[in-house]
Amino acid sequence: MHLDEKTIIELLNDSGLVTKTDIAVAQKKAKETNQPLGSILVSDGKLTEKDWNKIQAVSLGIPFINLEGEKIDLAVLTLIPEPIARNNNIIAYKKTDSGLEVAMLDVENLPVIDFIKKKVGVRILPRMTTPDSIKQALTQYKKSLQADFEDIIKKESNSLKLVSENGKSNEDKTEKELKELAEDLPIVKIVDTLISHAIFQGASDIHIEPGEESLIARYRIDGILHDAMVLPKDISSGIVARIKVLANLKLDEKRLPQDGRFKIMNEQGNVSFRVSTLPTYFGEKTVIRILRENAKGFSLEGLGFHGEALERIHDGMKKRTGMLLAAGPTGSGKTTTLYTMLDILNTPDVNISTVEDPIEYQMARINQTQTKSEIGLTFANGLRTLLRQDPDIIMVGEIRDGETASLAVNASLTGHLVLSTIHTNSAAGAIPRMIDMGVEPFLIVSTVKTVIAQRLVRKLTEEKEKYFLTEAERMALEKVVDLERILMFLKSEKIVEEKATWENIPFYKAKPNEESKDGYKGRVGIHEVLKITSTVKEMILKGASTDEIEKAAKEEGMMTMIEDGIFLAAQGITSTEEVLRVVSE
């Protein structure tokens, strides 16, 4: 199967969907940009994506299928695992004596077709479809997993109630009994389903919280906790024991907190889990942090950096000495930002070493060290050792005390580029924080080049509600942010026209839909990037406050986090409500 341009042009002419002039213009552009003719026509608005897919289907002599509103048999749908379906835009929707009918966007993707044929063991019958068709069909995986999850809980929890009816309380069980309970098949199924469901949902954490009469499982998705399932209290000891076995923790220790780790492999790559248990009044609470080790493809632009802020970071990374700091609370994406910068800096001519807790992503050609405080391998001790390893670039997971701060500063003074994180609410706030840790102001101005402060805001789904700011809404926003200043940034980056005003710039609200119950999916960063200029250096040496430093930085062109948030809201990426929620936390 191969798309013949001559046939495509004939079909386009015969269809009457586009004019000959439009086709000629698109042909010229396609040759210049080396893009498919159809893609040019769609991007220029001359042809809808659905019509282009139909033209391709006719050209290749294969049927066109529209799956919108179609209910697919679960047994057929799951013949292709969800990650493969999502990554390759392919859906199994019908199985007949002739073979397995699959809806695709790229029917010429022969390696995927061959892979599925080998996996399923039947003939594959490709069918052309639309992106909306694929998108809607993919939501059925989510529904099927939820149904499967609920089914397992109902079936297995009933049988498990007998486990605790032997006259012994959960607290009295021996290590041997707990181990047997942890290996019980129903318990294993429930824990496996909890974990797989969390990965599927894109959760960052799993909370398993004991109550007086039940066990509540919650997922943190896009920074917000959601109830996942209420489990019978009787199985709490089995659930906790199973997680402890996976994380290699002491089964019979229920009085003290414990920390551990484990790792699994799935279709999406390696996933690591950091486990923390904590004794509470009604039993042990367990929190599992999910770390996707092989996360790749990050870029600074993809993380939300743009304009002057992006240029400032690139300028900072060009330096061979000094410090680049990422500031923000826990879970604000600081480490991901540092990893993205490391990925850019990771070239054959430099030696990069890190000391982290934990190692969230594994990176090729980078020497990564995990801290182990129980044996004395702290950030400070690890950093001391790294300096003897002839590094060019050092990444310290976190500057949390004076000793680590002092060592990081000295490392940057002795010819190293140091990247690290610090817990402050703003970029300007990092300076007083370092002074509080005992770092002299003259050392800060000599070493710190750039400070990035950030938060994560949830992104709106494609199905969202458009509106325009009323005068009352503009006045309310004006109380917390300078709208004219944001409008200036929007115009300078050519996001809006030069004549645009807030009256004609659309905003969007979250609209619950099949893709997301609350109208949000995924997160993006809002940032402020403080460049340590000569003006800022003078202010630091004079002992200026955080507010004074921030004011000076704004005068030199720094966009604050809340300004960046409204900047994204004006593009329909997030909502003003979400921005205000995050920056006020």
C-alpha positions as a Python dict, from the first residue, in 0.01 Angstrom:
ca = {
    (1, 'M'): (0, 0, 0),
    (2, 'H'): (135, 336, -101),
    (3, 'L'): (-27, 672, -163),
    (4, 'D'): (12, 775, -528),
    (5, 'E'): (14, 1154, -560),
    (6, 'K'): (-127, 1145, -914),
    (7, 'T'): (-426, 935, -798),
    (8, 'I'): (-473, 1162, -494),
    (9, 'I'): (-485, 1474, -713),
    (10, 'E'): (-737, 1311, -948),
    (11, 'L'): (-960, 1213, -656),
    (12, 'L'): (-934, 1562, -506),
    (13, 'N'): (-1034, 1718, -839),
    (14, 'D'): (-1324, 1475, -882),
    (15, 'S'): (-1446, 1527, -524),
    (16, 'G'): (-1509, 1898, -566),
    (17, 'L'): (-1391, 1952, -207),
    (18, 'V'): (-1104, 2180, -309),
    (19, 'T'): (-1031, 2399, -609),
    (20, 'K'): (-755, 2334, -863),
    (21, 'T'): (-587, 2656, -745),
    (22, 'D'): (-583, 2530, -384),
    (23, 'I'): (-431, 2202, -499),
    (24, 'A'): (-160, 2381, -701),
    (25, 'V'): (-68, 2608, -407),
    (26, 'A'): (-58, 2309, -170),
    (27, 'Q'): (159, 2109, -416),
    (28, 'K'): (414, 2391, -427),
    (29, 'K'): (415, 2423, -47),
    (30, 'A'): (444, 2042, -7),
    (31, 'K'): (757, 2036, -225),
    (32, 'E'): (914, 2327, -34),
    (33, 'T'): (844, 2184, 311),
    (34, 'N'): (867, 1811, 224),
    (35, 'Q'): (523, 1750, 378),
    (36, 'P'): (236, 1539, 242),
    (37, 'L'): (-7, 1721, 13),
    (38, 'G'): (-305, 1630, 231),
    (39, 'S'): (-139, 1762, 548),
    (40, 'I'): (-87, 2099, 377),
    (41, 'L'): (-451, 2118, 265),
    (42, 'V'): (-574, 2029, 615),
    (43, 'S'): (-343, 2275, 794),
    (44, 'D'): (-446, 2553, 551),
    (45, 'G'): (-813, 2483, 622),
    (46, 'K'): (-891, 2383, 262),
    (47, 'L'): (-986, 2025, 359),
    (48, 'T'): (-1118, 1862, 675),
    (49, 'E'): (-917, 1582, 831),
    (50, 'K'): (-1211, 1344, 791),
    (51, 'D'): (-1238, 1419, 417),
    (52, 'W'): (-863, 1377, 370),
    (53, 'N'): (-877, 1036, 544),
    (54, 'K'): (-1164, 932, 315),
    (55, 'I'): (-964, 1037, 6),
    (56, 'Q'): (-668, 831, 128),
    (57, 'A'): (-892, 529, 190),
    (58, 'V'): (-1036, 545, -165),
    (59, 'S'): (-685, 591, -310),
    (60, 'L'): (-554, 283, -129),
    (61, 'G'): (-864, 81, -199),
    (62, 'I'): (-945, 13, 166),
    (63, 'P'): (-1267, 76, 359),
    (64, 'F'): (-1322, 388, 571),
    (65, 'I'): (-1472, 341, 918),
    (66, 'N'): (-1611, 592, 1166),
    (67, 'L'): (-1608, 462, 1526),
    (68, 'E'): (-1764, 768, 1689),
    (69, 'G'): (-2048, 653, 1912),
    (70, 'E'): (-1964, 283, 1855),
    (71, 'K'): (-1945, 45, 2152),
    (72, 'I'): (-1656, -197, 2098),
    (73, 'D'): (-1660, -546, 2247),
    (74, 'L'): (-1412, -548, 2538),
    (75, 'A'): (-1261, -883, 2433),
    (76, 'V'): (-1185, -742, 2085),
    (77, 'L'): (-1065, -399, 2205),
    (78, 'T'): (-809, -544, 2447),
    (79, 'L'): (-651, -767, 2181),
    (80, 'I'): (-429, -463, 2125),
    (81, 'P'): (-282, -337, 2459),
    (82, 'E'): (-378, 20, 2540),
    (83, 'P'): (-20, 166, 2523),
    (84, 'I'): (31, 20, 2174),
    (85, 'A'): (-312, 142, 2061),
    (86, 'R'): (-248, 491, 2195),
    (87, 'N'): (109, 528, 2066),
    (88, 'N'): (24, 402, 1717),
    (89, 'N'): (-333, 532, 1678),
    (90, 'I'): (-472, 186, 1609),
    (91, 'I'): (-793, 29, 1744),
    (92, 'A'): (-914, -332, 1718),
    (93, 'Y'): (-1291, -304, 1676),
    (94, 'K'): (-1427, -617, 1502),
    (95, 'K'): (-1324, -982, 1473),
    (96, 'T'): (-1467, -1200, 1194),
    (97, 'D'): (-1381, -1525, 1018),
    (98, 'S'): (-1181, -1316, 771),
    (99, 'G'): (-958, -1165, 1041),
    (100, 'L'): (-925, -876, 1286),
    (101, 'E'): (-1051, -540, 1158),
    (102, 'V'): (-840, -252, 1293),
    (103, 'A'): (-904, 122, 1255),
    (104, 'M'): (-587, 323, 1185),
    (105, 'L'): (-471, 669, 1090),
    (106, 'D'): (-163, 540, 908),
    (107, 'V'): (-257, 227, 715),
    (108, 'E'): (97, 217, 572),
    (109, 'N'): (245, 144, 917),
    (110, 'L'): (342, -211, 822),
    (111, 'P'): (570, -283, 1125),
    (112, 'V'): (277, -224, 1365),
    (113, 'I'): (40, -432, 1152),
    (114, 'D'): (296, -714, 1144),
    (115, 'F'): (353, -690, 1522),
    (116, 'I'): (-20, -717, 1598),
    (117, 'K'): (-58, -1006, 1352),
    (118, 'K'): (213, -1201, 1538),
    (119, 'K'): (64, -1111, 1878),
    (120, 'V'): (-298, -1198, 1792),
    (121, 'G'): (-227, -1479, 1546),
    (122, 'V'): (-490, -1379, 1291),
    (123, 'R'): (-502, -1183, 966),
    (124, 'I'): (-512, -804, 1016),
    (125, 'L'): (-757, -603, 804),
    (126, 'P'): (-662, -231, 813),
    (127, 'R'): (-934, 32, 792),
    (128, 'M'): (-889, 406, 757),
    (129, 'T'): (-1045, 628, 1025),
    (130, 'T'): (-1027, 978, 1178),
    (131, 'P'): (-837, 1116, 1482),
    (132, 'D'): (-1170, 1183, 1658),
    (133, 'S'): (-1267, 819, 1602),
    (134, 'I'): (-943, 696, 1756),
    (135, 'K'): (-968, 940, 2045),
    (136, 'Q'): (-1320, 833, 2135),
    (137, 'A'): (-1238, 463, 2104),
    (138, 'L'): (-936, 503, 2335),
    (139, 'T'): (-1166, 621, 2617),
    (140, 'Q'): (-1322, 274, 2617),
    (141, 'Y'): (-997, 129, 2754),
    (142, 'K'): (-1040, 344, 3062),
    (143, 'K'): (-1399, 232, 3110),
    (144, 'S'): (-1305, -132, 3068),
    (145, 'L'): (-1025, -110, 3322),
    (146, 'Q'): (-1251, 57, 3577),
    (147, 'A'): (-1513, -214, 3528),
    (148, 'D'): (-1247, -483, 3558),
    (149, 'F'): (-1113, -317, 3872),
    (150, 'E'): (-1453, -299, 4038),
    (151, 'D'): (-1526, -658, 3940),
    (152, 'I'): (-1204, -784, 4100),
    (153, 'I'): (-1272, -592, 4420),
    (154, 'K'): (-1625, -726, 4445),
    (155, 'K'): (-1526, -1085, 4376),
    (156, 'E'): (-1207, -1103, 4577),
    (157, 'S'): (-1287, -888, 4878),
    (158, 'N'): (-1584, -1108, 4970),
    (159, 'S'): (-1365, -1414, 4984),
    (160, 'L'): (-1103, -1226, 5179),
    (161, 'K'): (-1335, -1142, 5463),
    (162, 'L'): (-1274, -1492, 5591),
    (163, 'V'): (-904, -1418, 5634),
    (164, 'S'): (-951, -1212, 5948),
    (165, 'E'): (-1215, -1440, 6099),
    (166, 'N'): (-968, -1668, 6273),
    (167, 'G'): (-984, -1495, 6608),
    (168, 'K'): (-666, -1296, 6555),
    (169, 'S'): (-655, -922, 6494),
    (170, 'N'): (-440, -780, 6219),
    (171, 'E'): (-199, -641, 6477),
    (172, 'D'): (-141, -986, 6628),
    (173, 'K'): (-48, -1166, 6308),
    (174, 'T'): (305, -1308, 6291),
    (175, 'E'): (549, -1231, 6012),
    (176, 'K'): (487, -1577, 5864),
    (177, 'E'): (109, -1526, 5865),
    (178, 'L'): (144, -1183, 5706),
    (179, 'K'): (372, -1323, 5437),
    (180, 'E'): (119, -1593, 5355),
    (181, 'L'): (-153, -1329, 5342),
    (182, 'A'): (59, -1113, 5110),
    (183, 'E'): (99, -1405, 4870),
    (184, 'D'): (-273, -1485, 4868),
    (185, 'L'): (-395, -1464, 4508),
    (186, 'P'): (-692, -1231, 4570),
    (187, 'I'): (-465, -986, 4757),
    (188, 'V'): (-209, -998, 4476),
    (189, 'K'): (-484, -929, 4219),
    (190, 'I'): (-620, -631, 4411),
    (191, 'V'): (-277, -469, 4462),
    (192, 'D'): (-175, -534, 4100),
    (193, 'T'): (-501, -379, 3979),
    (194, 'L'): (-459, -76, 4207),
    (195, 'I'): (-109, -18, 4064),
    (196, 'S'): (-195, -82, 3697),
    (197, 'H'): (-501, 140, 3721),
    (198, 'A'): (-290, 420, 3875),
    (199, 'I'): (-32, 394, 3593),
    (200, 'F'): (-308, 399, 3334),
    (201, 'Q'): (-467, 707, 3488),
    (202, 'G'): (-133, 887, 3489),
    (203, 'A'): (-131, 914, 3870),
    (204, 'S'): (180, 1038, 4050),
    (205, 'D'): (87, 886, 4388),
    (206, 'I'): (-133, 614, 4537),
    (207, 'H'): (-270, 679, 4889),
    (208, 'I'): (-404, 382, 5084),
    (209, 'E'): (-564, 519, 5400),
    (210, 'P'): (-716, 309, 5680),
    (211, 'G'): (-1038, 429, 5844),
    (212, 'E'): (-1247, 287, 6126),
    (213, 'E'): (-1461, 72, 5896),
    (214, 'S'): (-1296, 82, 5553),
    (215, 'L'): (-977, 126, 5354),
    (216, 'I'): (-977, 415, 5106),
    (217, 'A'): (-756, 412, 4797),
    (218, 'R'): (-692, 751, 4635),
    (219, 'Y'): (-490, 859, 4332),
    (220, 'R'): (-314, 1192, 4287),
    (221, 'I'): (-375, 1285, 3923),
    (222, 'D'): (-246, 1616, 3787),
    (223, 'G'): (-178, 1728, 4144),
    (224, 'I'): (-533, 1661, 4271),
    (225, 'L'): (-635, 1364, 4490),
    (226, 'H'): (-929, 1155, 4363),
    (227, 'D'): (-1105, 866, 4537),
    (228, 'A'): (-1031, 545, 4346),
    (229, 'M'): (-1193, 275, 4556),
    (230, 'V'): (-1330, 197, 4900),
    (231, 'L'): (-1206, -142, 5021),
    (232, 'P'): (-1323, -360, 5313),
    (233, 'K'): (-1127, -291, 5633),
    (234, 'D'): (-1074, -666, 5675),
    (235, 'I'): (-824, -681, 5392),
    (236, 'S'): (-611, -384, 5501),
    (237, 'S'): (-340, -599, 5663),
    (238, 'G'): (-316, -811, 5346),
    (239, 'I'): (-290, -504, 5119),
    (240, 'V'): (-19, -343, 5335),
    (241, 'A'): (166, -674, 5371),
    (242, 'R'): (167, -723, 4993),
    (243, 'I'): (309, -375, 4933),
    (244, 'K'): (571, -435, 5205),
    (245, 'V'): (677, -760, 5037),
    (246, 'L'): (717, -577, 4704),
    (247, 'A'): (919, -298, 4868),
    (248, 'N'): (1125, -540, 5083),
    (249, 'L'): (1007, -389, 5414),
    (250, 'K'): (966, -557, 5754),
    (251, 'L'): (624, -720, 5763),
    (252, 'D'): (584, -735, 6141),
    (253, 'E'): (701, -375, 6206),
    (254, 'K'): (384, -167, 6244),
    (255, 'R'): (494, 82, 6511),
    (256, 'L'): (757, 270, 6308),
    (257, 'P'): (746, 438, 5965),
    (258, 'Q'): (926, 252, 5686),
    (259, 'D'): (1051, 346, 5339),
    (260, 'G'): (1127, 117, 5047),
    (261, 'R'): (1129, 83, 4670),
    (262, 'F'): (1037, -162, 4396),
    (263, 'K'): (1028, -165, 4018),
    (264, 'I'): (813, -319, 3744),
    (265, 'M'): (834, -341, 3367),
    (266, 'N'): (536, -285, 3138),
    (267, 'E'): (471, -198, 2774),
    (268, 'Q'): (565, 165, 2846),
    (269, 'G'): (903, 80, 3001),
    (270, 'N'): (1039, 65, 3356),
    (271, 'V'): (827, 213, 3634),
    (272, 'S'): (974, 258, 3984),
    (273, 'F'): (774, 294, 4302),
    (274, 'R'): (880, 465, 4626),
    (275, 'V'): (685, 329, 4923),
    (276, 'S'): (627, 503, 5256),
    (277, 'T'): (432, 351, 5547),
    (278, 'L'): (316, 547, 5852),
    (279, 'P'): (138, 418, 6165),
    (280, 'T'): (-198, 591, 6222),
    (281, 'Y'): (-478, 542, 6475),
    (282, 'F'): (-669, 295, 6253),
    (283, 'G'): (-366, 117, 6108),
    (284, 'E'): (-79, 177, 5867),
    (285, 'K'): (-122, 439, 5597),
    (286, 'T'): (70, 364, 5276),
    (287, 'V'): (173, 611, 5007),
    (288, 'I'): (328, 491, 4681),
    (289, 'R'): (507, 747, 4460),
    (290, 'I'): (511, 643, 4092),
    (291, 'L'): (830, 728, 3901),
    (292, 'R'): (840, 665, 3527),
    (293, 'E'): (1210, 603, 3477),
    (294, 'N'): (1229, 609, 3103),
    (295, 'A'): (1042, 932, 3050),
    (296, 'K'): (1193, 1093, 2742),
    (297, 'G'): (1115, 1354, 2489),
    (298, 'F'): (1099, 1646, 2732),
    (299, 'S'): (1189, 1987, 2598),
    (300, 'L'): (1197, 2326, 2767),
    (301, 'E'): (927, 2445, 2527),
    (302, 'G'): (718, 2137, 2608),
    (303, 'L'): (747, 2216, 2980),
    (304, 'G'): (593, 2559, 2918),
    (305, 'F'): (899, 2788, 2880),
    (306, 'H'): (877, 3057, 2615),
    (307, 'G'): (999, 3399, 2511),
    (308, 'E'): (1249, 3584, 2728),
    (309, 'A'): (1237, 3316, 3002),
    (310, 'L'): (1347, 3047, 2755),
    (311, 'E'): (1634, 3263, 2631),
    (312, 'R'): (1750, 3328, 2989),
    (313, 'I'): (1769, 2955, 3064),
    (314, 'H'): (1964, 2883, 2745),
    (315, 'D'): (2203, 3168, 2834),
    (316, 'G'): (2251, 3016, 3181),
    (317, 'M'): (2323, 2671, 3036),
    (318, 'K'): (2589, 2813, 2803),
    (319, 'K'): (2800, 2905, 3107),
    (320, 'R'): (3062, 2652, 3210),
    (321, 'T'): (3061, 2764, 3573),
    (322, 'G'): (2804, 2896, 3815),
    (323, 'M'): (2470, 2776, 3954),
    (324, 'L'): (2126, 2726, 3801),
    (325, 'L'): (1854, 2682, 4063),
    (326, 'A'): (1498, 2553, 4028),
    (327, 'A'): (1269, 2673, 4307),
    (328, 'G'): (924, 2568, 4415),
    (329, 'P'): (734, 2344, 4658),
    (330, 'T'): (731, 1963, 4644),
    (331, 'G'): (564, 1831, 4330),
    (332, 'S'): (606, 2149, 4124),
    (333, 'G'): (814, 1986, 3849),
    (334, 'K'): (1156, 2119, 3956),
    (335, 'T'): (1338, 1789, 3904),
    (336, 'T'): (1182, 1738, 3560),
    (337, 'T'): (1307, 2084, 3459),
    (338, 'L'): (1659, 1994, 3575),
    (339, 'Y'): (1651, 1661, 3389),
    (340, 'T'): (1542, 1840, 3072),
    (341, 'M'): (1833, 2082, 3107),
    (342, 'L'): (2071, 1790, 3170),
    (343, 'D'): (1943, 1619, 2856),
    (344, 'I'): (2030, 1930, 2653),
    (345, 'L'): (2373, 1959, 2819),
    (346, 'N'): (2445, 1584, 2782),
    (347, 'T'): (2704, 1584, 2502),
    (348, 'P'): (3006, 1353, 2455),
    (349, 'D'): (3254, 1625, 2554),
    (350, 'V'): (3131, 1670, 2914),
    (351, 'N'): (3124, 1455, 3228),
    (352, 'I'): (2793, 1490, 3412),
    (353, 'S'): (2743, 1351, 3763),
    (354, 'T'): (2442, 1372, 3992),
    (355, 'V'): (2352, 1298, 4352),
    (356, 'E'): (1977, 1250, 4397),
    (357, 'D'): (1703, 1128, 4627),
    (358, 'P'): (1543, 948, 4452),
    (359, 'I'): (1676, 891, 4100),
    (360, 'E'): (1352, 969, 3915),
    (361, 'Y'): (1468, 919, 3555),
    (362, 'Q'): (1759, 711, 3432),
    (363, 'M'): (1970, 893, 3176),
    (364, 'A'): (2237, 748, 2947),
    (365, 'R'): (2596, 879, 2982),
    (366, 'I'): (2514, 1047, 3314),
    (367, 'N'): (2662, 915, 3638),
    (368, 'Q'): (2372, 910, 3883),
    (369, 'T'): (2416, 845, 4257),
    (370, 'Q'): (2134, 769, 4500),
    (371, 'T'): (2171, 913, 4852),
    (372, 'K'): (2154, 667, 5142),
    (373, 'S'): (2137, 860, 5467),
    (374, 'E'): (2130, 540, 5675),
    (375, 'I'): (2492, 471, 5574),
    (376, 'G'): (2602, 834, 5573),
    (377, 'L'): (2570, 901, 5198),
    (378, 'T'): (2397, 1238, 5223),
    (379, 'F'): (2376, 1515, 4961),
    (380, 'A'): (2675, 1684, 5122),
    (381, 'N'): (2893, 1371, 5140),
    (382, 'G'): (2788, 1265, 4791),
    (383, 'L'): (2876, 1608, 4653),
    (384, 'R'): (3220, 1595, 4820),
    (385, 'T'): (3288, 1266, 4644),
    (386, 'L'): (3157, 1390, 4309),
    (387, 'L'): (3410, 1673, 4312),
    (388, 'R'): (3688, 1409, 4309),
    (389, 'Q'): (3533, 1245, 4002),
    (390, 'D'): (3642, 1518, 3758),
    (391, 'P'): (3293, 1636, 3665),
    (392, 'D'): (3214, 1925, 3431),
    (393, 'I'): (2848, 1950, 3530),
    (394, 'I'): (2697, 1853, 3866),
    (395, 'M'): (2334, 1809, 3956),
    (396, 'V'): (2245, 1808, 4326),
    (397, 'G'): (1891, 1687, 4388),
    (398, 'E'): (1818, 1944, 4656),
    (399, 'I'): (1994, 2213, 4859),
    (400, 'R'): (1832, 2159, 5197),
    (401, 'D'): (2100, 2267, 5447),
    (402, 'G'): (2394, 2502, 5491),
    (403, 'E'): (2658, 2234, 5433),
    (404, 'T'): (2515, 2129, 5095),
    (405, 'A'): (2466, 2496, 4996),
    (406, 'S'): (2827, 2579, 5085),
    (407, 'L'): (2964, 2281, 4892),
    (408, 'A'): (2748, 2363, 4587),
    (409, 'V'): (2870, 2724, 4590),
    (410, 'N'): (3234, 2616, 4622),
    (411, 'A'): (3188, 2366, 4338),
    (412, 'S'): (3060, 2640, 4109),
    (413, 'L'): (3352, 2865, 4211),
    (414, 'T'): (3606, 2596, 4118),
    (415, 'G'): (3501, 2559, 3756),
    (416, 'H'): (3181, 2351, 3759),
    (417, 'L'): (2830, 2416, 3636),
    (418, 'V'): (2597, 2321, 3923),
    (419, 'L'): (2225, 2252, 3885),
    (420, 'S'): (2006, 2210, 4191),
    (421, 'T'): (1664, 2268, 4348),
    (422, 'I'): (1563, 2476, 4648),
    (423, 'H'): (1233, 2500, 4836),
    (424, 'T'): (1110, 2859, 4803),
    (425, 'N'): (787, 3010, 4675),
    (426, 'S'): (943, 3247, 4422),
    (427, 'A'): (1260, 3297, 4222),
    (428, 'A'): (1360, 3605, 4421),
    (429, 'G'): (1291, 3413, 4745),
    (430, 'A'): (1580, 3174, 4670),
    (431, 'I'): (1834, 3446, 4751),
    (432, 'P'): (1727, 3515, 5114),
    (433, 'R'): (1685, 3138, 5160),
    (434, 'M'): (2050, 3077, 5068),
    (435, 'I'): (2159, 3362, 5296),
    (436, 'D'): (1957, 3199, 5578),
    (437, 'M'): (2155, 2880, 5512),
    (438, 'G'): (2476, 3069, 5579),
    (439, 'V'): (2593, 3149, 5226),
    (440, 'E'): (2754, 3493, 5208),
    (441, 'P'): (2586, 3742, 4971),
    (442, 'F'): (2913, 3806, 4782),
    (443, 'L'): (2937, 3432, 4708),
    (444, 'I'): (2578, 3423, 4581),
    (445, 'V'): (2638, 3706, 4331),
    (446, 'S'): (2959, 3533, 4218),
    (447, 'T'): (2797, 3195, 4154),
    (448, 'V'): (2418, 3203, 4099),
    (449, 'K'): (2341, 3283, 3733),
    (450, 'T'): (1973, 3195, 3696),
    (451, 'V'): (1685, 3103, 3930),
    (452, 'I'): (1373, 2934, 3793),
    (453, 'A'): (1060, 2926, 4005),
    (454, 'Q'): (765, 2718, 3893),
    (455, 'R'): (430, 2558, 3962),
    (456, 'L'): (223, 2310, 3763),
    (457, 'V'): (-123, 2399, 3635),
    (458, 'R'): (-372, 2156, 3484),
    (459, 'K'): (-436, 2182, 3112),
    (460, 'L'): (-783, 2209, 2967),
    (461, 'T'): (-903, 1929, 2742),
    (462, 'E'): (-992, 2004, 2381),
    (463, 'E'): (-1359, 2011, 2480),
    (464, 'K'): (-1379, 2340, 2672),
    (465, 'E'): (-1614, 2634, 2713),
    (466, 'K'): (-1523, 2962, 2540),
    (467, 'Y'): (-1602, 3301, 2696),
    (468, 'F'): (-1480, 3662, 2708),
    (469, 'L'): (-1383, 3848, 3024),
    (470, 'T'): (-1652, 4082, 3153),
    (471, 'E'): (-1556, 4419, 3296),
    (472, 'A'): (-1614, 4285, 3648),
    (473, 'E'): (-1388, 3984, 3579),
    (474, 'R'): (-1115, 4208, 3439),
    (475, 'M'): (-1132, 4433, 3744),
    (476, 'A'): (-1109, 4129, 3974),
    (477, 'L'): (-801, 4002, 3788),
    (478, 'E'): (-644, 4348, 3792),
    (479, 'K'): (-633, 4325, 4173),
    (480, 'V'): (-386, 4035, 4157),
    (481, 'V'): (-206, 4084, 3825),
    (482, 'D'): (-117, 4364, 3580),
    (483, 'L'): (-327, 4275, 3273),
    (484, 'E'): (-174, 4546, 3054),
    (485, 'R'): (169, 4402, 3119),
    (486, 'I'): (47, 4053, 3016),
    (487, 'L'): (-111, 4199, 2702),
    (488, 'M'): (227, 4351, 2619),
    (489, 'F'): (391, 4005, 2652),
    (490, 'L'): (118, 3846, 2435),
    (491, 'K'): (180, 4104, 2162),
    (492, 'S'): (559, 4086, 2182),
    (493, 'E'): (549, 3706, 2134),
    (494, 'K'): (291, 3750, 1855),
    (495, 'I'): (29, 3539, 2033),
    (496, 'V'): (-232, 3806, 1964),
    (497, 'E'): (-254, 4083, 1706),
    (498, 'E'): (-105, 4424, 1777),
    (499, 'K'): (-454, 4582, 1794),
    (500, 'A'): (-594, 4313, 2029),
    (501, 'T'): (-762, 4415, 2355),
    (502, 'W'): (-889, 4211, 2649),
    (503, 'E'): (-1243, 4259, 2513),
    (504, 'N'): (-1169, 4041, 2209),
    (505, 'I'): (-925, 3784, 2353),
    (506, 'P'): (-1110, 3458, 2431),
    (507, 'F'): (-1066, 3263, 2754),
    (508, 'Y'): (-1185, 2911, 2832),
    (509, 'K'): (-1346, 2726, 3122),
    (510, 'A'): (-1319, 2358, 3206),
    (511, 'K'): (-1600, 2147, 3065),
    (512, 'P'): (-1648, 1791, 3197),
    (513, 'N'): (-1635, 1534, 2917),
    (514, 'E'): (-1564, 1170, 2839),
    (515, 'E'): (-1191, 1235, 2842),
    (516, 'S'): (-1195, 1398, 3186),
    (517, 'K'): (-1457, 1427, 3459),
    (518, 'D'): (-1337, 1775, 3557),
    (519, 'G'): (-1238, 1901, 3211),
    (520, 'Y'): (-862, 1893, 3274),
    (521, 'K'): (-600, 1647, 3155),
    (522, 'G'): (-225, 1675, 3195),
    (523, 'R'): (-22, 1961, 3340),
    (524, 'V'): (211, 2232, 3218),
    (525, 'G'): (449, 2459, 3405),
    (526, 'I'): (407, 2827, 3480),
    (527, 'H'): (741, 2993, 3547),
    (528, 'E'): (938, 3297, 3641),
    (529, 'V'): (1306, 3309, 3545),
    (530, 'L'): (1527, 3545, 3745),
    (531, 'K'): (1852, 3639, 3576),
    (532, 'I'): (2114, 3762, 3820),
    (533, 'T'): (2200, 4087, 3641),
    (534, 'S'): (2433, 4359, 3769),
    (535, 'T'): (2130, 4544, 3911),
    (536, 'V'): (2011, 4235, 4101),
    (537, 'K'): (2367, 4170, 4223),
    (538, 'E'): (2387, 4519, 4375),
    (539, 'M'): (2054, 4467, 4551),
    (540, 'I'): (2166, 4132, 4696),
    (541, 'L'): (2485, 4289, 4832),
    (542, 'K'): (2278, 4567, 4989),
    (543, 'G'): (2057, 4310, 5164),
    (544, 'A'): (1739, 4384, 4963),
    (545, 'S'): (1420, 4196, 5049),
    (546, 'T'): (1248, 3938, 4827),
    (547, 'D'): (986, 4193, 4716),
    (548, 'E'): (1252, 4450, 4625),
    (549, 'I'): (1450, 4196, 4419),
    (550, 'E'): (1131, 4082, 4241),
    (551, 'K'): (1032, 4442, 4163),
    (552, 'A'): (1374, 4510, 4009),
    (553, 'A'): (1358, 4184, 3809),
    (554, 'K'): (1015, 4277, 3671),
    (555, 'E'): (1151, 4614, 3560),
    (556, 'E'): (1418, 4421, 3370),
    (557, 'G'): (1156, 4212, 3189),
    (558, 'M'): (1090, 3912, 3415),
    (559, 'M'): (744, 3760, 3380),
    (560, 'T'): (611, 3639, 3716),
    (561, 'M'): (443, 3301, 3762),
    (562, 'I'): (92, 3445, 3789),
    (563, 'E'): (156, 3656, 3478),
    (564, 'D'): (278, 3346, 3295),
    (565, 'G'): (-34, 3161, 3409),
    (566, 'I'): (-272, 3426, 3272),
    (567, 'F'): (-52, 3433, 2957),
    (568, 'L'): (-129, 3060, 2910),
    (569, 'A'): (-497, 3111, 2998),
    (570, 'A'): (-523, 3371, 2721),
    (571, 'Q'): (-411, 3097, 2480),
    (572, 'G'): (-673, 2848, 2598),
    (573, 'I'): (-413, 2614, 2751),
    (574, 'T'): (-548, 2647, 3106),
    (575, 'S'): (-812, 2848, 3291),
    (576, 'T'): (-780, 3159, 3507),
    (577, 'E'): (-946, 2963, 3792),
    (578, 'E'): (-675, 2698, 3777),
    (579, 'V'): (-395, 2958, 3771),
    (580, 'L'): (-534, 3145, 4072),
    (581, 'R'): (-584, 2815, 4260),
    (582, 'V'): (-223, 2709, 4207),
    (583, 'V'): (-49, 3041, 4278),
    (584, 'S'): (-253, 3096, 4595),
    (585, 'E'): (-153, 2760, 4743),
}
